[in-house]
Amino acid sequence: MKNLLFGLLLFISVSLTAQQNEVDSKLKDYGLSVEVLANSIVASHSQYAFNVSITSDTDSETVVEKAKYDPTMKVGERWLLLSHNGHEPSRKELKDFNKRFNRKEKDINRAIDKSSLNIELDDKNYLVVGFKYIKSGLPARYAFLANCKGKAFINKSTKQLEKAEFVNEKPLKQWPLKTDKLSLLVNYTYNEAEQIYLLEKETFKMDVEAFGQMVPLKDVYEYSDYTSL
């Protein structure tokens, strides 16, 4: 029985290693690695200032926030809300915004669970790599991704990471996202000079509870005007 169990574990280990090696080899064809993939998907903005427009849509209303990020400010003060639906934000709106974004973070070391890596698709247009994040290395704003299955789409024509898609595998019960159903589409732009991927757009779609019923919510984050400081 012990020999059978050992053999089974050895087979699983060898299979996972082969699977990881296949993904590593495929990524190298496009100048990527698992580590680069991990850091690109949840992009680090620490060396860049940028602007962001956040549009939140429900059945009953649309809210548009304009904000900026300044990496030279102290941690907890780097995100600044500039306007809320075209007007100067109220004290409550500022408080809510700061709660969402200006949180002091522990050291962040984004990492992908290598046992989750697999080739989802490899056709003439895209290489699609499936993966999952390790929760301990995610920033608070993205901690929910540990409960999501991710897919990274590498465009074979441009040889660049084009987008990533995430879908939750189980209900999300922790702030800031409490939902049974969530999807996230992340689009990237590639900075040739810096050779780094930057966020271009994030599109969140989820069902949230309001007044005793489930309501569809769509949040769109559009990033622009990146400046290296």
C-alpha positions in Angstrom: 0.0 0.0 0.0 2.8 2.4 0.9 4.6 1.5 -2.4 1.4 2.2 -4.3 0.9 5.6 -2.5 4.6 6.5 -3.1 4.3 5.6 -6.8 1.1 7.7 -7.2 2.8 10.7 -5.5 5.9 10.3 -7.7 3.7 10.1 -10.8 1.8 13.3 -9.9 5.1 15.1 -9.1 6.7 14.1 -12.4 3.5 15.1 -14.3 3.4 18.5 -12.6 7.1 19.1 -13.3 6.6 18.2 -16.9 3.6 20.6 -17.1 5.6 23.4 -15.5 8.5 22.9 -17.8 6.2 23.0 -20.9 4.7 26.3 -19.7 8.2 27.7 -19.0 9.4 26.7 -22.5 6.4 28.2 -24.2 6.7 31.5 -22.3 10.4 31.8 -23.2 9.4 31.9 -26.9 7.8 35.3 -26.1 10.4 36.7 -23.8 8.3 35.9 -20.8 8.7 33.8 -17.6 6.4 32.7 -14.8 7.9 35.5 -12.6 7.4 38.2 -15.2 3.8 36.9 -15.7 3.1 37.1 -12.0 4.3 40.7 -11.7 2.7 41.9 -15.0 -0.8 40.6 -14.3 -1.1 42.6 -11.1 1.1 45.4 -12.3 3.3 47.2 -9.9 2.9 50.9 -10.2 5.5 51.8 -7.5 7.8 53.7 -9.9 5.1 55.4 -11.9 2.6 58.2 -11.5 -0.6 57.8 -13.4 -4.2 58.9 -13.8 -7.2 56.6 -13.5 -10.9 57.0 -14.4 -13.2 54.6 -12.5 -16.8 54.1 -13.8 -19.2 52.0 -11.6 -22.5 51.0 -13.2 -25.5 49.4 -11.6 -29.1 49.1 -12.8 -29.9 52.4 -10.9 -26.9 54.6 -11.3 -23.5 55.4 -12.7 -20.7 56.8 -10.7 -17.5 58.3 -12.3 -14.4 59.0 -10.2 -11.3 60.7 -11.4 -8.1 60.0 -9.4 -4.4 59.9 -9.6 -1.6 57.9 -8.1 1.7 59.5 -6.9 4.4 57.1 -5.8 6.4 59.9 -4.2 3.8 60.3 -1.4 3.8 58.3 1.8 2.2 54.9 1.8 -1.5 55.4 2.6 -1.6 58.8 0.8 -0.5 57.8 -2.7 -4.0 57.6 -4.2 -5.9 61.0 -4.5 -9.5 61.3 -5.5 -9.9 64.4 -7.8 -13.6 64.4 -8.6 -16.8 62.4 -8.0 -19.4 62.6 -10.8 -17.7 65.8 -12.0 -17.7 67.6 -8.7 -15.3 68.1 -5.8 -15.6 65.0 -3.6 -17.3 65.3 -0.3 -15.7 64.2 3.0 -17.6 60.9 2.9 -16.6 60.2 -0.7 -13.0 60.9 0.2 -13.3 58.6 3.2 -14.8 55.8 1.1 -12.2 56.2 -1.6 -9.3 56.1 0.9 -10.7 53.0 2.5 -10.6 51.3 -0.9 -7.2 52.4 -2.0 -5.0 54.0 0.6 -4.2 51.1 2.7 -0.8 50.3 4.2 0.5 47.1 2.7 2.8 44.5 4.0 5.7 43.5 1.7 4.2 42.2 -1.6 5.8 39.3 -3.4 3.4 38.3 -6.1 3.8 34.6 -7.0 2.0 32.1 -9.0 1.3 28.6 -7.7 3.5 26.7 -10.2 1.4 23.5 -9.7 -1.6 25.4 -11.2 0.2 26.2 -14.5 -1.1 24.7 -17.6 -1.5 25.4 -21.3 -5.2 26.2 -21.9 -4.9 27.0 -25.6 -2.1 27.1 -28.2 -3.4 27.9 -31.6 -2.2 30.2 -34.4 -3.4 33.4 -32.7 -2.9 32.9 -28.9 -1.0 31.1 -26.3 -3.2 30.9 -23.2 -1.7 30.0 -19.9 -3.9 28.9 -16.9 -2.7 29.7 -13.4 -3.6 30.7 -9.8 -2.0 33.2 -7.5 -0.6 32.4 -4.0 -2.7 34.5 -1.6 0.1 35.5 0.8 1.9 37.6 -1.8 -1.0 39.5 -3.1 -1.8 43.2 -2.2 -5.0 43.7 -0.2 -6.9 45.1 -3.2 -6.2 41.9 -5.2 -6.3 39.3 -2.4 -9.5 37.9 -3.9 -7.5 36.7 -6.9 -6.3 33.8 -4.8 -9.8 32.3 -5.1 -9.9 32.8 -8.9 -8.8 30.9 -11.9 -6.6 33.0 -14.2 -5.9 32.9 -17.9 -3.1 34.9 -19.5 -3.4 35.6 -23.2 -0.2 36.0 -25.2 -0.8 37.4 -28.7 1.4 35.5 -31.1 1.3 38.3 -33.7 2.7 41.0 -31.3 4.5 38.4 -29.1 3.2 40.3 -26.1 0.9 39.7 -23.1 -2.4 41.2 -24.3 -4.9 40.4 -21.5 -5.7 38.3 -18.5 -9.1 36.9 -17.5 -10.1 35.8 -13.9 -13.2 34.0 -12.8 -13.9 33.1 -9.1 -14.0 29.4 -8.2 -15.9 29.9 -5.0 -17.9 32.7 -3.4 -15.9 35.7 -2.3 -16.7 36.7 1.3 -14.0 39.2 2.2 -14.0 43.0 1.8 -13.8 44.7 -0.6 -15.5 42.1 -2.7 -18.4 40.0 -1.4 -20.0 38.2 -4.2 -20.9 34.7 -5.5 -20.0 35.5 -9.0 -17.1 37.6 -10.3 -15.1 38.1 -13.5 -12.2 40.4 -14.2 -10.7 41.3 -17.5 -7.3 43.0 -17.5 -5.9 44.7 -20.6 -2.3 45.7 -20.9 -0.1 48.1 -22.7 3.6 47.5 -23.2 6.2 50.2 -22.5 8.9 49.5 -25.1 11.4 51.9 -23.5 11.1 50.5 -20.0 10.3 47.0 -21.2 7.4 46.6 -18.7 3.7 45.8 -18.9 1.4 48.4 -17.5 -2.3 48.3 -16.8 -4.5 49.8 -19.5 -7.9 48.8 -18.3 -9.6 46.6 -15.7 -13.2 45.5 -16.1 -14.9 43.9 -13.1 -18.3 42.3 -13.4 -20.1 40.8 -10.4 -23.4 40.3 -8.7 -23.8 42.1 -5.4 -26.6 42.0 -2.8 -28.6 45.2 -2.4 -32.0 45.6 -0.7 -32.4 41.9 -0.4 -31.7 41.0 -4.1 -28.8 40.4 -6.3 -27.8 43.3 -8.5 -25.3 43.3 -11.4 -22.3 45.7 -10.9 -19.7 46.7 -13.5 -16.6 48.6 -12.5 -14.2 49.8 -15.2 -10.8 51.3 -14.4 -9.0 53.1 -17.2 -5.3 54.0 -16.6 -3.5 56.7 -18.5 -0.6 59.2 -18.5 2.1 57.0 -16.9 5.1 59.0 -15.8 8.3 57.5 -14.4 9.5 59.5 -11.4 
